[in-house]
Amino acid sequence: MSTNDSQLVNGVVRKKKSLVLNAFVEMCSGHQSPGLWQHPDDRSSNFNDVEHWVELAKLLEAAKFHGIFIADVLGGYDVYNGPRNLEAAIRSGAQWPVNEPLAVIPAMAAATKSIGFGVTVATTYEQPYHLARRLSTVDHLSKGRVGWNIVTGYLDSAARNLGFTEQPQHDNRYELAEEYVTVMYKLWESSWRDDAVLLDRTNGIYTSPDRVREINHVGKHFNIPGPHICQPSPQRTPLLLQAGTSRAGKTFAAQHAEGVFVSGHSPSVVAKSVREIRELAKTKFGRNPENIKFLAKICPVLGSTEEEAVKKFDEYQSHGSIEGALALFGGWTGIDLSRYGEDEELRQVESNAVQSAVEAFSHTSPSVKKWTKNTVGTLIIVGGLGSTPVGTPSQVADELERWVDEADVDGFNFAYALFPSSFQDIAELLLPELRARGLFWSDYAVPSGTYRENFYGRKGQTGPLDEHVAAGYRWKAGVEKSVHVIPNQSVVA
């Protein structure tokens, strides 16, 4: 329950949140709505054209979105009809083909001033020295508007193409990720002093050598002398985003993440993870838990009337691909539903994993009498495994407020059913309603600012907050290298 300036969150009355809103996309067709590239009004199959992305960035900046969150995968969804069978994904266009996301950000940044760009890059398959350079370059070119969504990967198909027979074990991937970000902090924050670049034309000194140093990292997974090959960018460390909610993922998020992406069909599914990460951040890492912003994936279908919205939703479902949906489901969960009959009740099969997944669906769709694999596929067609509210702007805004009240999220990553019309509907129908309720800003807090400044609404907050672990790595202007000791220099066992 909310009033004009306050809301009830987990039984506590708090000041109403100003929502953080991102668009959620991938450099492919359909993304979270498999097969909807077939709809006559969808343009997502134009993802190979740079104009496609530039126009999206301009549309979203005009609507004052905080950012564009770009997902990525390094392999195909090959579990369905598997093992190692890509046919369903290839045929339906289920996140296949998919392009590399970082390359397009400079083009979008050149056409905009304030919107941020969160890019997904896995720690498991790329050397940190190389990635630090790529992200610093784009932070420079975007004037500080890049974020890094830190993932460890989840597809064996990616591992097989990148030097592994299968993915490293889950906790081992997070162990590597922990050392990986430590290296990144050292490169970005510790190897150059803030005032290292002089551009002293009189004396011919571009950079002062005594303000640049090696990091000499020696660890279990990486031996990297440094220094960073790029001069400090506007943010130095990009805005840090993360999406894992396993035990290891929660601990990683509690220490490193500034924004955490959560997904579920109802707020009750994600509320426990939100509480646990906030508590870990406070008790284990000394962070203000409110400084971690949780963003829930939502795919709203909007209409000026409820009837219009329902009609749109039904039409979208009719153009989707159940085969593509089941391919995505297989990749997301590791469960191959092809082994079950067309009419088989999944709540009665022997697999505990299947039963658990379907039970979770059934709680949010109690009207469904029988859960078959086609039922699951139909549920996923519009919006994937996240929530898909259907209704008027007022009804959808009520649902967003319910997520804030019940799960304590701070904002939303909006997925699309149709590209770009879903985002146009959000801009034209939903955002005015959110603004009328005091839930969304009318302009950027820091026009032409960095992603982090607008994410936190704090002018001058270009780097991580002082409480964040990365802040301790910052080699500040005027500080001698002997005074600023690089943190965490002991060998990582």
Salt bridges, closest charged atoms under 4 A:
GLU26 OE1 - HIS31 NE2 3.39
GLU55 OE2 - LYS58 NZ 3.37
ASP78 OD2 - ARG160 NH2 2.55
GLU87 OE1 - ARG91 NH1 3.98
GLU100 OE2 - ARG134 NH1 3.42
GLU126 OE2 - HIS130 ND1 3.30
GLU126 OE1 - ARG134 NH2 2.91
ASP171 OD1 - HIS170 ND1 3.10
ASP171 OD2 - ARG247 NH2 2.81
GLU175 OE1 - LYS220 NZ 3.15
GLU175 OE1 - HIS221 NE2 2.95
GLU178 OE2 - HIS256 NE2 3.02
GLU179 OE2 - HIS217 NE2 2.82
GLU189 OE1 - ARG236 NE 3.64
GLU189 OE1 - ARG474 NE 2.21
ASP194 OD1 - ARG236 NH1 2.53
ASP194 OD1 - ARG474 NH1 3.88
ASP195 OD1 - ARG193 NE 2.62
ASP195 OD2 - ARG211 NH1 3.60
GLU258 OE2 - ARG452 NE 2.78
GLU276 OE1 - LYS250 NZ 2.47
GLU276 OE2 - LYS272 NZ 2.53
GLU290 OE1 - ARG14 NH1 3.83
GLU315 OE2 - HIS39 NE2 2.90
GLU323 OE2 - ARG91 NH2 2.71
GLU342 OE2 - LYS373 NZ 3.36
ASP343 OD2 - LYS370 NZ 3.11
GLU345 OE2 - ARG347 NE 3.17
ASP398 OD1 - ARG437 NH1 2.71
GLU399 OE2 - ARG402 NH2 2.93
GLU401 OE2 - ARG437 NH1 2.90
GLU406 OE1 - ARG402 NH1 3.24
ASP408 OD1 - ARG14 NH1 3.11
ASP408 OD1 - LYS17 NZ 2.67
ASP408 OD2 - ARG278 NE 2.97
ASP410 OD1 - LYS17 NZ 2.90
ASP410 OD2 - ARG278 NH2 2.87
ASP425 OD2 - LYS312 NZ 2.71
GLU433 OE2 - ARG437 NE 2.79
ASP443 OD1 - LYS64 NZ 3.35
